[in-house]
C-alpha cells in the first residue's frame, strides 16, 4: 500500500512520502527537468540565482537542500507563477 501526500508549491508538485515503494521524482530531478524544458543552461540559472554554477549543479544532483528563498527565486527565473 502506498501513502503519499502531495504538496503543491509554486506549481511544483512535491511528494512527501509517508510510506511507499513507488518511484517518485525528487525535487532536484524536477528542478533539472523544468530547467531543461525551459531550454536554460545551468550557468544561466546559477547567475540569475546569484550562486555559483557548482552550487547550482549540487542542487540538481541532490548534494544540497535548497533554501526556500532559492526555490522561490528559481520559480521566478523559470517563470513558474
Secondary structure, 3 states (H helix, E strand, C coil): CCEEEEEEECCEEEEEEEECCCCCCCHHHHHHHHHHHCCCCHHHHHHHHCCCHHHHHHHHCCCCCCCHHHHHHHHHHCCCC
